C-alpha cells in the first residue's frame, strides 16, 4: 500500500456530539504521468492500473467519512481511488506533483478554505514545497476545521535546530502551523491537524508543546503501508 502518518493535534470548542471517521493516507506518488516525466524523480515508477484499482478497493474497505491524502497529482487521479459517486475531492491548487487534499463522503457539508501557502518556504530557484489543504465541516452543533499537511522531508529524527537545509526548511514551516492553530483557538472552533509530518516519534517521546490529552501519538514511524484511522465523538 502506501505510507501514512496521523497527527491529531488539538480539538477545542463546543461539543459537536457526533461520530466521525477520519483517516490520513499518503498515497505515494499517485499520478497519471508517465515514467520519465519532468515532474517525477528518476527513481519513481508510476503506479500501474492494477495498483490504482487495489488502492480503490482498499479505500472502499476503509469506508472513512473523510480521508486526508498526500502525494496526489490532481483531482482526476484522486477520483480513481475515491469514487465520485461516494466522495467529493478538495485538493490544493499547488503547481507540484505531490499535492494534499481531502476526500469527503457525500452528504457531509464542507467548504474549502484558502490553501495554507505559507508552508512553501522554499528558497528561490528550488523546488516548491507543498501547501496545506484547509476545509470546514458544517456538523450538527457547530463547525469542525481540518487542515492536512505534508511537511518537508529529510529531517525525520534530528532536532529542528540541526544544521542543514532540510531541517531549516522544516523549522521554517512551524510558524505557519502555529499561526493557523492560534487562529482556530481564538475563534473557538474545534479543529484537526493531520497528515504526513515527516517526523518519527517514538512511543516515549512527547511532541513539543502539545499536552498528552491533546495528541494522538503517531501510529507508526512514517514508513507504515496503510492509512491511519481515527474514529471518535468530536468534542
MIMIVEX-330336 format. One record per atom (N, C-alpha, C): residue number from 1; x, y, z. Coordinates in nm, 2 decimals. Last residue first. Layout:
% residues N
{NUM {X Y Z}}
...
//
This chain:
% residues 235
{235 {-1.55 1.65 2.03}}
{235 {-1.58 1.74 2.14}}
{235 {-1.51 1.87 2.11}}
{234 {-1.66 1.38 1.84}}
{234 {-1.59 1.50 1.84}}
{234 {-1.64 1.60 1.94}}
{233 {-1.61 1.05 1.90}}
{233 {-1.71 1.15 1.92}}
{233 {-1.63 1.29 1.93}}
{232 {-1.40 0.89 1.65}}
{232 {-1.43 0.94 1.79}}
{232 {-1.55 1.03 1.78}}
{231 {-1.15 0.74 1.48}}
{231 {-1.30 0.74 1.49}}
{231 {-1.33 0.78 1.64}}
{230 {-0.89 0.74 1.26}}
{230 {-0.94 0.80 1.39}}
{230 {-1.09 0.80 1.38}}
{229 {-0.63 0.56 1.10}}
{229 {-0.77 0.59 1.12}}
{229 {-0.79 0.66 1.25}}
{228 {-0.40 0.56 0.84}}
{228 {-0.42 0.56 0.98}}
{228 {-0.56 0.62 1.00}}
{227 {-0.34 0.33 0.56}}
{227 {-0.39 0.45 0.62}}
{227 {-0.40 0.44 0.77}}
{226 {-0.02 0.16 0.53}}
{226 {-0.16 0.16 0.53}}
{226 {-0.21 0.29 0.59}}
{225 {0.25 0.11 0.58}}
{225 {0.20 0.10 0.45}}
{225 {0.05 0.09 0.44}}
{224 {0.49 0.31 0.76}}
{224 {0.38 0.21 0.76}}
{224 {0.32 0.22 0.62}}
{223 {0.68 0.50 0.80}}
{223 {0.71 0.40 0.69}}
{223 {0.60 0.30 0.68}}
{222 {0.63 0.66 1.01}}
{222 {0.64 0.72 0.89}}
{222 {0.67 0.63 0.77}}
{221 {0.60 0.48 1.22}}
{221 {0.72 0.56 1.22}}
{221 {0.74 0.64 1.09}}
{220 {0.28 0.48 1.40}}
{220 {0.38 0.42 1.31}}
{220 {0.50 0.51 1.31}}
{219 {0.09 0.67 1.47}}
{219 {0.06 0.53 1.47}}
{219 {0.16 0.46 1.37}}
{218 {0.19 0.93 1.69}}
{218 {0.20 0.87 1.55}}
{218 {0.18 0.72 1.56}}
{217 {-0.05 0.99 1.95}}
{217 {0.09 0.96 1.90}}
{217 {0.08 0.90 1.76}}
{216 {-0.27 1.25 1.96}}
{216 {-0.26 1.11 1.93}}
{216 {-0.12 1.08 1.88}}
{215 {-0.32 1.50 2.20}}
{215 {-0.25 1.45 2.09}}
{215 {-0.27 1.30 2.08}}
{214 {-0.41 1.61 2.43}}
{214 {-0.45 1.68 2.30}}
{214 {-0.38 1.61 2.18}}
{213 {-0.31 1.50 2.65}}
{213 {-0.45 1.48 2.63}}
{213 {-0.50 1.54 2.50}}
{212 {-0.04 1.58 2.65}}
{212 {-0.08 1.44 2.62}}
{212 {-0.22 1.43 2.58}}
{211 {0.02 1.90 2.49}}
{211 {-0.01 1.81 2.60}}
{211 {-0.06 1.67 2.56}}
{210 {0.27 2.01 2.30}}
{210 {0.14 1.96 2.28}}
{210 {0.11 1.86 2.39}}
{209 {0.54 2.09 2.31}}
{209 {0.43 2.19 2.32}}
{209 {0.29 2.14 2.31}}
{208 {0.66 1.83 2.11}}
{208 {0.69 1.95 2.19}}
{208 {0.58 2.05 2.19}}
{207 {0.55 1.52 2.18}}
{207 {0.55 1.62 2.07}}
{207 {0.56 1.76 2.14}}
{206 {0.76 1.30 2.36}}
{206 {0.64 1.39 2.36}}
{206 {0.66 1.48 2.23}}
{205 {0.84 0.95 2.34}}
{205 {0.87 1.09 2.31}}
{205 {0.74 1.17 2.32}}
{204 {0.79 0.69 2.36}}
{204 {0.82 0.76 2.48}}
{204 {0.84 0.91 2.46}}
{203 {0.74 0.60 2.10}}
{203 {0.63 0.60 2.20}}
{203 {0.66 0.68 2.32}}
{202 {0.90 0.83 1.87}}
{202 {0.89 0.71 1.95}}
{202 {0.78 0.72 2.05}}
{201 {0.82 0.97 1.57}}
{201 {0.80 0.99 1.71}}
{201 {0.80 0.86 1.78}}
{200 {0.95 1.12 1.30}}
{200 {0.93 0.99 1.36}}
{200 {0.93 1.01 1.51}}
{199 {0.81 1.33 1.04}}
{199 {0.88 1.31 1.17}}
{199 {0.86 1.17 1.22}}
{198 {0.65 1.40 0.83}}
{198 {0.78 1.36 0.80}}
{198 {0.87 1.37 0.93}}
{197 {0.38 1.44 0.86}}
{197 {0.47 1.54 0.92}}
{197 {0.62 1.52 0.89}}
{196 {0.11 1.40 0.68}}
{196 {0.24 1.34 0.69}}
{196 {0.34 1.45 0.73}}
{195 {-0.19 1.46 0.88}}
{195 {-0.12 1.44 0.75}}
{195 {0.02 1.37 0.77}}
{194 {-0.37 1.71 1.06}}
{194 {-0.33 1.57 1.04}}
{194 {-0.26 1.57 0.90}}
{193 {-0.55 1.88 1.29}}
{193 {-0.44 1.89 1.21}}
{193 {-0.38 1.75 1.19}}
{192 {-0.88 1.99 1.36}}
{192 {-0.79 1.87 1.35}}
{192 {-0.68 1.91 1.25}}
{191 {-1.08 2.18 1.59}}
{191 {-1.00 2.16 1.47}}
{191 {-0.92 2.04 1.48}}
{190 {-1.35 2.39 1.70}}
{190 {-1.28 2.26 1.70}}
{190 {-1.20 2.24 1.57}}
{189 {-1.32 2.74 1.75}}
{189 {-1.37 2.63 1.66}}
{189 {-1.29 2.51 1.68}}
{188 {-1.24 2.97 1.87}}
{188 {-1.32 2.88 1.95}}
{188 {-1.38 2.77 1.86}}
{187 {-1.09 3.16 1.75}}
{187 {-1.23 3.15 1.70}}
{187 {-1.31 3.06 1.79}}
{186 {-0.85 3.11 1.88}}
{186 {-0.91 3.24 1.90}}
{186 {-1.06 3.24 1.86}}
{185 {-0.80 2.86 1.77}}
{185 {-0.82 2.87 1.91}}
{185 {-0.89 3.01 1.95}}
{184 {-0.75 2.93 1.50}}
{184 {-0.86 2.84 1.54}}
{184 {-0.90 2.86 1.69}}
{183 {-0.52 3.09 1.53}}
{183 {-0.65 3.15 1.47}}
{183 {-0.77 3.06 1.51}}
{182 {-0.34 2.91 1.62}}
{182 {-0.37 3.02 1.71}}
{182 {-0.50 3.09 1.66}}
{181 {-0.31 2.74 1.40}}
{181 {-0.37 2.69 1.53}}
{181 {-0.42 2.80 1.61}}
{180 {-0.19 2.91 1.22}}
{180 {-0.32 2.85 1.19}}
{180 {-0.39 2.80 1.31}}
{179 {0.05 2.97 1.36}}
{179 {-0.04 3.07 1.33}}
{179 {-0.18 3.02 1.30}}
{178 {0.17 2.72 1.36}}
{178 {0.14 2.78 1.49}}
{178 {0.03 2.89 1.47}}
{177 {0.21 2.68 1.09}}
{177 {0.12 2.59 1.16}}
{177 {0.08 2.65 1.29}}
{176 {0.39 2.88 1.04}}
{176 {0.27 2.88 0.97}}
{176 {0.16 2.79 1.04}}
{175 {0.61 2.81 1.21}}
{175 {0.53 2.93 1.24}}
{175 {0.40 2.93 1.16}}
{174 {0.71 2.57 1.08}}
{174 {0.64 2.57 1.21}}
{174 {0.56 2.69 1.23}}
{173 {0.87 2.60 0.86}}
{173 {0.73 2.57 0.84}}
{173 {0.65 2.58 0.97}}
{172 {1.12 2.63 0.95}}
{172 {1.06 2.75 0.90}}
{172 {0.91 2.73 0.87}}
{171 {1.19 2.36 1.00}}
{171 {1.18 2.46 1.11}}
{171 {1.10 2.58 1.07}}
{170 {1.21 2.27 0.74}}
{170 {1.10 2.22 0.83}}
{170 {1.08 2.31 0.95}}
{169 {1.43 2.41 0.66}}
{169 {1.31 2.43 0.59}}
{169 {1.19 2.38 0.68}}
{168 {1.63 2.31 0.84}}
{168 {1.60 2.45 0.84}}
{168 {1.46 2.48 0.77}}
{167 {1.64 2.05 0.76}}
{167 {1.59 2.08 0.90}}
{167 {1.55 2.23 0.91}}
{166 {1.74 2.09 0.50}}
{166 {1.61 2.02 0.52}}
{166 {1.55 2.05 0.66}}
{165 {1.99 2.22 0.52}}
{165 {1.88 2.28 0.45}}
{165 {1.75 2.22 0.49}}
{164 {2.17 2.23 0.83}}
{164 {2.13 2.17 0.71}}
{164 {2.00 2.23 0.65}}
{163 {2.18 2.18 1.19}}
{163 {2.22 2.24 1.07}}
{163 {2.18 2.16 0.94}}
{162 {1.89 2.16 1.40}}
{162 {2.01 2.10 1.35}}
{162 {2.05 2.17 1.22}}
{161 {1.66 2.24 1.52}}
{161 {1.76 2.34 1.51}}
{161 {1.89 2.28 1.46}}
{160 {1.51 2.01 1.53}}
{160 {1.47 2.11 1.43}}
{160 {1.58 2.22 1.41}}
{159 {1.70 1.71 1.56}}
{159 {1.64 1.83 1.62}}
{159 {1.61 1.93 1.51}}
{158 {1.62 1.43 1.35}}
{158 {1.71 1.53 1.40}}
{158 {1.63 1.64 1.47}}
{157 {1.43 1.27 1.23}}
{157 {1.46 1.24 1.37}}
{157 {1.55 1.35 1.43}}
{156 {1.38 1.37 0.97}}
{156 {1.29 1.29 1.03}}
{156 {1.31 1.27 1.18}}
{155 {1.43 1.55 0.76}}
{155 {1.47 1.58 0.90}}
{155 {1.38 1.50 0.99}}
{154 {1.33 1.48 0.51}}
{154 {1.48 1.48 0.53}}
{154 {1.53 1.52 0.67}}
{153 {1.05 1.68 0.40}}
{153 {1.12 1.56 0.43}}
{153 {1.27 1.58 0.45}}
{152 {0.81 1.92 0.50}}
{152 {0.94 1.89 0.44}}
{152 {1.00 1.76 0.49}}
{151 {0.47 1.79 0.53}}
{151 {0.58 1.88 0.56}}
{151 {0.71 1.83 0.50}}
{150 {0.17 1.81 0.44}}
{150 {0.28 1.72 0.41}}
{150 {0.41 1.80 0.42}}
{149 {-0.15 1.84 0.60}}
{149 {-0.02 1.89 0.55}}
{149 {0.07 1.77 0.51}}
{148 {-0.48 1.95 0.64}}
{148 {-0.39 1.84 0.62}}
{148 {-0.26 1.89 0.55}}
{147 {-0.72 2.06 0.87}}
{147 {-0.60 2.10 0.79}}
{147 {-0.51 1.98 0.77}}
{146 {-1.05 2.14 0.95}}
{146 {-0.95 2.03 0.92}}
{146 {-0.84 2.09 0.83}}
{145 {-1.30 2.24 1.18}}
{145 {-1.20 2.28 1.08}}
{145 {-1.09 2.17 1.07}}
{144 {-1.63 2.21 1.23}}
{144 {-1.51 2.15 1.25}}
{144 {-1.41 2.19 1.14}}
{143 {-1.91 2.38 1.39}}
{143 {-1.82 2.36 1.28}}
{143 {-1.70 2.28 1.32}}
{142 {-2.23 2.27 1.53}}
{142 {-2.12 2.36 1.51}}
{142 {-2.04 2.32 1.39}}
{141 {-2.44 2.09 1.55}}
{141 {-2.40 2.16 1.67}}
{141 {-2.29 2.26 1.65}}
{140 {-2.34 1.88 1.30}}
{140 {-2.45 1.91 1.39}}
{140 {-2.39 1.98 1.52}}
{139 {-2.12 2.07 1.09}}
{139 {-2.15 1.95 1.16}}
{139 {-2.26 1.98 1.26}}
{138 {-1.94 2.16 0.83}}
{138 {-2.06 2.20 0.90}}
{138 {-2.12 2.08 0.96}}
{137 {-1.60 2.17 0.80}}
{137 {-1.71 2.08 0.80}}
{137 {-1.82 2.14 0.89}}
{136 {-1.36 2.33 0.61}}
{136 {-1.45 2.35 0.72}}
{136 {-1.57 2.25 0.70}}
{135 {-1.02 2.27 0.51}}
{135 {-1.17 2.27 0.49}}
{135 {-1.24 2.29 0.62}}
{134 {-0.72 2.30 0.35}}
{134 {-0.79 2.35 0.47}}
{134 {-0.94 2.35 0.43}}
{133 {-0.40 2.18 0.28}}
{133 {-0.54 2.19 0.24}}
{133 {-0.62 2.21 0.36}}
{132 {-0.08 2.35 0.25}}
{132 {-0.18 2.27 0.33}}
{132 {-0.32 2.29 0.27}}
{131 {0.17 2.32 -0.01}}
{131 {0.08 2.40 0.08}}
{131 {-0.01 2.30 0.16}}
{130 {0.50 2.19 -0.04}}
{130 {0.36 2.17 -0.05}}
{130 {0.28 2.26 0.04}}
{129 {0.76 2.38 -0.21}}
{129 {0.71 2.29 -0.11}}
{129 {0.56 2.29 -0.11}}
{128 {0.94 2.38 -0.52}}
{128 {0.84 2.44 -0.43}}
{128 {0.80 2.33 -0.33}}
{127 {1.29 2.36 -0.57}}
{127 {1.16 2.30 -0.58}}
{127 {1.06 2.35 -0.48}}
{126 {1.46 2.68 -0.60}}
{126 {1.45 2.54 -0.56}}
{126 {1.31 2.49 -0.57}}
{125 {1.44 2.94 -0.68}}
{125 {1.52 2.86 -0.76}}
{125 {1.52 2.71 -0.72}}
{124 {1.42 3.07 -0.35}}
{124 {1.40 3.09 -0.49}}
{124 {1.49 3.00 -0.57}}
{123 {1.34 2.82 -0.10}}
{123 {1.42 2.94 -0.15}}
{123 {1.40 2.95 -0.30}}
{122 {1.03 2.74 0.04}}
{122 {1.14 2.70 -0.04}}
{122 {1.21 2.83 -0.09}}
{121 {0.81 2.73 0.20}}
{121 {0.92 2.82 0.24}}
{121 {1.05 2.80 0.16}}
{120 {0.50 2.69 0.20}}
{120 {0.60 2.68 0.10}}
{120 {0.71 2.78 0.13}}
{119 {0.33 2.75 0.40}}
{119 {0.41 2.63 0.42}}
{119 {0.52 2.62 0.32}}
{118 {0.16 2.95 0.32}}
{118 {0.28 2.99 0.39}}
{118 {0.37 2.87 0.43}}
{117 {-0.06 2.84 0.21}}
{117 {0.05 2.85 0.12}}
{117 {0.18 2.90 0.19}}
{116 {-0.31 2.68 0.28}}
{116 {-0.21 2.73 0.36}}
{116 {-0.08 2.74 0.29}}
{115 {-0.58 2.77 0.06}}
{115 {-0.47 2.69 0.09}}
{115 {-0.37 2.76 0.19}}
{114 {-0.90 2.88 0.18}}
{114 {-0.78 2.91 0.10}}
{114 {-0.66 2.81 0.15}}
{113 {-1.14 2.61 0.23}}
{113 {-1.08 2.74 0.26}}
{113 {-0.95 2.76 0.18}}
{112 {-1.43 2.45 0.12}}
{112 {-1.28 2.46 0.11}}
{112 {-1.23 2.60 0.14}}
{111 {-1.68 2.32 0.32}}
{111 {-1.64 2.43 0.25}}
{111 {-1.48 2.43 0.24}}
{110 {-1.92 2.06 0.35}}
{110 {-1.79 2.11 0.37}}
{110 {-1.77 2.23 0.28}}
{109 {-2.14 1.83 0.47}}
{109 {-2.14 1.97 0.42}}
{109 {-2.00 2.03 0.45}}
{108 {-2.19 1.50 0.37}}
{108 {-2.13 1.59 0.46}}
{108 {-2.11 1.73 0.39}}
{107 {-2.29 1.39 0.14}}
{107 {-2.38 1.40 0.25}}
{107 {-2.33 1.49 0.36}}
{106 {-2.01 1.20 0.04}}
{106 {-2.13 1.28 0.00}}
{106 {-2.22 1.28 0.12}}
{105 {-1.70 1.23 0.21}}
{105 {-1.82 1.15 0.18}}
{105 {-1.93 1.24 0.15}}
{104 {-1.41 1.36 0.08}}
{104 {-1.52 1.38 0.18}}
{104 {-1.64 1.31 0.13}}
{103 {-1.07 1.37 0.06}}
{103 {-1.19 1.31 0.00}}
{103 {-1.30 1.31 0.11}}
{102 {-0.84 1.64 0.05}}
{102 {-0.94 1.56 0.13}}
{102 {-1.03 1.50 0.03}}
{101 {-0.49 1.70 0.00}}
{101 {-0.63 1.73 -0.01}}
{101 {-0.71 1.64 0.08}}
{100 {-0.17 1.78 -0.16}}
{100 {-0.25 1.73 -0.05}}
{100 {-0.40 1.77 -0.06}}
{99 {0.05 1.68 -0.43}}
{99 {-0.04 1.77 -0.36}}
{99 {-0.11 1.70 -0.25}}
{98 {0.32 1.64 -0.59}}
{98 {0.27 1.58 -0.47}}
{98 {0.18 1.68 -0.39}}
{97 {0.37 1.81 -0.81}}
{97 {0.31 1.68 -0.83}}
{97 {0.25 1.62 -0.71}}
{96 {0.26 2.16 -0.80}}
{96 {0.36 2.05 -0.77}}
{96 {0.29 1.92 -0.80}}
{95 {0.12 2.40 -0.78}}
{95 {0.18 2.36 -0.91}}
{95 {0.29 2.25 -0.89}}
{94 {-0.17 2.38 -0.57}}
{94 {-0.02 2.39 -0.59}}
{94 {0.01 2.35 -0.73}}
{93 {-0.43 2.39 -0.48}}
{93 {-0.40 2.44 -0.62}}
{93 {-0.25 2.45 -0.65}}
{92 {-0.54 2.10 -0.30}}
{92 {-0.47 2.23 -0.31}}
{92 {-0.45 2.27 -0.46}}
{91 {-0.87 1.96 -0.31}}
{91 {-0.73 1.95 -0.32}}
{91 {-0.66 2.09 -0.34}}
{90 {-1.13 1.76 -0.26}}
{90 {-1.09 1.90 -0.22}}
{90 {-0.94 1.90 -0.21}}
{89 {-1.38 1.56 -0.39}}
{89 {-1.24 1.59 -0.38}}
{89 {-1.21 1.73 -0.36}}
{88 {-1.65 1.36 -0.26}}
{88 {-1.60 1.48 -0.33}}
{88 {-1.46 1.51 -0.30}}
{87 {-1.75 1.02 -0.30}}
{87 {-1.67 1.12 -0.24}}
{87 {-1.66 1.25 -0.33}}
{86 {-1.93 0.85 -0.44}}
{86 {-1.92 0.85 -0.29}}
{86 {-1.85 0.96 -0.23}}
{85 {-1.90 0.89 -0.70}}
{85 {-2.04 0.87 -0.66}}
{85 {-2.04 0.86 -0.50}}
{84 {-1.62 0.91 -0.74}}
{84 {-1.70 1.03 -0.74}}
{84 {-1.85 1.01 -0.69}}
{83 {-1.41 0.70 -0.53}}
{83 {-1.52 0.71 -0.64}}
{83 {-1.60 0.84 -0.63}}
{82 {-1.09 0.74 -0.49}}
{82 {-1.21 0.77 -0.41}}
{82 {-1.33 0.80 -0.51}}
{81 {-0.93 0.67 -0.70}}
{81 {-0.92 0.59 -0.57}}
{81 {-1.04 0.62 -0.49}}
{80 {-0.99 0.84 -0.90}}
{80 {-0.98 0.69 -0.94}}
{80 {-0.97 0.61 -0.81}}
{79 {-0.98 1.08 -0.79}}
{79 {-1.12 1.02 -0.81}}
{79 {-1.11 0.88 -0.86}}
{78 {-0.71 1.14 -0.81}}
{78 {-0.77 1.11 -0.68}}
{78 {-0.91 1.05 -0.69}}
{77 {-0.69 1.20 -1.08}}
{77 {-0.63 1.07 -1.03}}
{77 {-0.68 1.04 -0.89}}
{76 {-0.83 1.44 -1.07}}
{76 {-0.87 1.33 -1.16}}
{76 {-0.82 1.20 -1.11}}
{75 {-0.71 1.62 -0.89}}
{75 {-0.84 1.56 -0.86}}
{75 {-0.88 1.45 -0.95}}
{74 {-0.35 1.57 -0.84}}
{74 {-0.47 1.63 -0.90}}
{74 {-0.59 1.56 -0.87}}
{73 {-0.15 1.38 -0.75}}
{73 {-0.12 1.47 -0.86}}
{73 {-0.25 1.52 -0.92}}
{72 {-0.07 1.33 -0.41}}
{72 {-0.17 1.31 -0.52}}
{72 {-0.16 1.42 -0.62}}
{71 {0.05 1.34 -0.15}}
{71 {0.12 1.29 -0.27}}
{71 {0.02 1.25 -0.38}}
{70 {-0.22 1.26 0.09}}
{70 {-0.10 1.33 0.04}}
{70 {-0.04 1.26 -0.08}}
{69 {-0.55 1.31 0.23}}
{69 {-0.45 1.24 0.15}}
{69 {-0.33 1.33 0.11}}
{68 {-0.79 1.24 0.46}}
{68 {-0.69 1.34 0.42}}
{68 {-0.58 1.27 0.35}}
{67 {-1.11 1.14 0.43}}
{67 {-0.97 1.09 0.41}}
{67 {-0.89 1.21 0.37}}
{66 {-1.41 1.10 0.61}}
{66 {-1.31 1.20 0.55}}
{66 {-1.17 1.13 0.54}}
{65 {-1.53 0.86 0.66}}
{65 {-1.61 0.98 0.62}}
{65 {-1.53 1.08 0.55}}
{64 {-1.41 0.55 0.53}}
{64 {-1.40 0.66 0.61}}
{64 {-1.49 0.78 0.57}}
{63 {-1.37 0.29 0.42}}
{63 {-1.51 0.34 0.45}}
{63 {-1.50 0.46 0.55}}
{62 {-1.19 0.08 0.37}}
{62 {-1.16 0.18 0.47}}
{62 {-1.29 0.25 0.52}}
{61 {-1.29 -0.04 0.15}}
{61 {-1.29 -0.12 0.28}}
{61 {-1.27 -0.02 0.39}}
{60 {-1.25 0.16 -0.04}}
{60 {-1.38 0.11 -0.01}}
{60 {-1.39 0.04 0.12}}
{59 {-0.97 0.17 -0.03}}
{59 {-1.05 0.29 0.01}}
{59 {-1.19 0.25 0.04}}
{58 {-0.92 -0.07 -0.15}}
{58 {-0.88 -0.05 -0.01}}
{58 {-0.95 0.07 0.05}}
{57 {-1.00 -0.03 -0.41}}
{57 {-1.07 -0.13 -0.32}}
{57 {-1.04 -0.11 -0.18}}
{56 {-0.82 0.17 -0.48}}
{56 {-0.96 0.20 -0.48}}
{56 {-1.04 0.10 -0.39}}
{55 {-0.58 0.02 -0.47}}
{55 {-0.60 0.14 -0.38}}
{55 {-0.75 0.17 -0.37}}
{54 {-0.63 -0.15 -0.68}}
{54 {-0.61 -0.20 -0.54}}
{54 {-0.63 -0.10 -0.44}}
{53 {-0.63 0.03 -0.89}}
{53 {-0.75 -0.04 -0.86}}
{53 {-0.74 -0.11 -0.72}}
{52 {-0.37 0.11 -0.89}}
{52 {-0.47 0.21 -0.86}}
{52 {-0.60 0.14 -0.82}}
{51 {-0.25 -0.14 -0.97}}
{51 {-0.22 -0.08 -0.84}}
{51 {-0.32 0.02 -0.80}}
{50 {-0.36 -0.17 -1.23}}
{50 {-0.40 -0.26 -1.12}}
{50 {-0.36 -0.22 -0.98}}
{49 {-0.22 0.04 -1.36}}
{49 {-0.37 0.04 -1.34}}
{49 {-0.42 -0.05 -1.23}}
{48 {0.08 0.12 -1.18}}
{48 {0.00 0.05 -1.28}}
{48 {-0.15 0.06 -1.26}}
{47 {0.24 0.42 -1.08}}
{47 {0.16 0.31 -1.05}}
{47 {0.09 0.25 -1.17}}
{46 {0.57 0.51 -1.20}}
{46 {0.42 0.54 -1.18}}
{46 {0.35 0.41 -1.15}}
{45 {0.86 0.51 -1.01}}
{45 {0.78 0.43 -1.11}}
{45 {0.63 0.46 -1.09}}
{44 {1.13 0.71 -0.95}}
{44 {0.98 0.69 -0.92}}
{44 {0.92 0.62 -1.04}}
{43 {1.38 0.80 -1.00}}
{43 {1.37 0.67 -0.93}}
{43 {1.22 0.64 -0.90}}
{42 {1.37 1.05 -1.11}}
{42 {1.41 0.94 -1.19}}
{42 {1.39 0.80 -1.13}}
{41 {1.07 1.23 -1.01}}
{41 {1.21 1.19 -0.99}}
{41 {1.24 1.07 -1.08}}
{40 {0.85 1.40 -1.23}}
{40 {0.88 1.29 -1.15}}
{40 {1.03 1.26 -1.13}}
{39 {0.81 1.60 -1.41}}
{39 {0.75 1.62 -1.28}}
{39 {0.78 1.51 -1.18}}
{38 {0.91 1.51 -1.66}}
{38 {0.99 1.61 -1.58}}
{38 {0.94 1.63 -1.44}}
{37 {0.86 1.16 -1.70}}
{37 {0.80 1.29 -1.70}}
{37 {0.89 1.39 -1.61}}
{36 {0.96 0.90 -1.66}}
{36 {1.04 1.00 -1.73}}
{36 {0.99 1.14 -1.74}}
{35 {0.65 0.74 -1.69}}
{35 {0.79 0.74 -1.64}}
{35 {0.87 0.83 -1.73}}
{34 {0.36 0.97 -1.71}}
{34 {0.44 0.85 -1.75}}
{34 {0.58 0.86 -1.69}}
{33 {0.11 1.06 -1.47}}
{33 {0.22 1.10 -1.55}}
{33 {0.30 0.97 -1.59}}
{32 {-0.08 1.02 -1.29}}
{32 {-0.10 0.96 -1.42}}
{32 {0.01 0.99 -1.52}}
{31 {-0.01 0.94 -0.94}}
{31 {-0.01 1.03 -1.06}}
{31 {-0.04 0.95 -1.19}}
{30 {0.09 0.92 -0.63}}
{30 {-0.02 0.88 -0.71}}
{30 {-0.04 0.99 -0.83}}
{29 {0.31 0.92 -0.45}}
{29 {0.33 0.95 -0.59}}
{29 {0.21 0.89 -0.67}}
{28 {0.16 0.81 -0.20}}
{28 {0.29 0.78 -0.25}}
{28 {0.30 0.79 -0.40}}
{27 {-0.05 0.85 -0.03}}
{27 {-0.07 0.76 -0.15}}
{27 {0.05 0.75 -0.24}}
{26 {-0.10 0.87 0.30}}
{26 {0.00 0.91 0.20}}
{26 {-0.01 0.81 0.08}}
{25 {-0.38 0.94 0.47}}
{25 {-0.32 0.84 0.39}}
{25 {-0.23 0.90 0.29}}
{24 {-0.60 0.94 0.75}}
{24 {-0.50 1.02 0.67}}
{24 {-0.41 0.91 0.60}}
{23 {-0.95 0.95 0.83}}
{23 {-0.82 0.88 0.80}}
{23 {-0.73 0.97 0.74}}
{22 {-1.23 0.95 1.05}}
{22 {-1.13 1.03 0.97}}
{22 {-1.01 0.95 0.95}}
{21 {-1.55 0.94 1.13}}
{21 {-1.44 0.85 1.10}}
{21 {-1.35 0.92 1.00}}
{20 {-1.74 1.07 1.39}}
{20 {-1.68 1.10 1.26}}
{20 {-1.56 1.01 1.24}}
{19 {-2.03 1.12 1.58}}
{19 {-1.92 1.04 1.55}}
{19 {-1.87 1.07 1.40}}
{18 {-2.12 1.41 1.77}}
{18 {-2.15 1.32 1.66}}
{18 {-2.02 1.24 1.63}}
{17 {-2.10 1.65 1.93}}
{17 {-2.19 1.54 1.96}}
{17 {-2.22 1.45 1.85}}
{16 {-1.97 1.89 1.97}}
{16 {-2.04 1.87 1.84}}
{16 {-2.13 1.75 1.84}}
{15 {-1.91 2.12 2.22}}
{15 {-1.93 1.98 2.18}}
{15 {-2.01 1.97 2.06}}
{14 {-1.69 2.40 2.14}}
{14 {-1.82 2.34 2.19}}
{14 {-1.83 2.20 2.14}}
{13 {-1.33 2.37 2.17}}
{13 {-1.45 2.44 2.13}}
{13 {-1.57 2.36 2.18}}
{12 {-1.07 2.16 2.02}}
{12 {-1.12 2.26 2.12}}
{12 {-1.26 2.31 2.07}}
{11 {-0.83 1.94 1.96}}
{11 {-0.97 1.96 1.94}}
{11 {-1.02 2.05 2.05}}
{10 {-0.51 1.89 1.81}}
{10 {-0.59 1.96 1.91}}
{10 {-0.74 1.97 1.87}}
{9 {-0.37 1.69 1.64}}
{9 {-0.31 1.79 1.73}}
{9 {-0.39 1.85 1.84}}
{8 {-0.30 1.40 1.53}}
{8 {-0.42 1.47 1.58}}
{8 {-0.38 1.57 1.68}}
{7 {-0.14 1.28 1.29}}
{7 {-0.11 1.37 1.39}}
{7 {-0.23 1.45 1.43}}
{6 {-0.04 0.98 1.12}}
{6 {-0.15 1.06 1.18}}
{6 {-0.10 1.15 1.29}}
{5 {0.08 0.87 0.82}}
{5 {0.11 0.92 0.95}}
{5 {0.00 1.01 1.00}}
{4 {0.17 0.62 0.57}}
{4 {0.07 0.72 0.63}}
{4 {0.12 0.76 0.77}}
{3 {0.25 0.47 0.26}}
{3 {0.28 0.51 0.39}}
{3 {0.19 0.62 0.44}}
{2 {0.06 0.22 0.09}}
{2 {0.14 0.34 0.09}}
{2 {0.16 0.38 0.24}}
{1 {0.08 -0.12 0.00}}
{1 {0.00 0.00 0.00}}
{1 {0.09 0.12 0.00}}
//
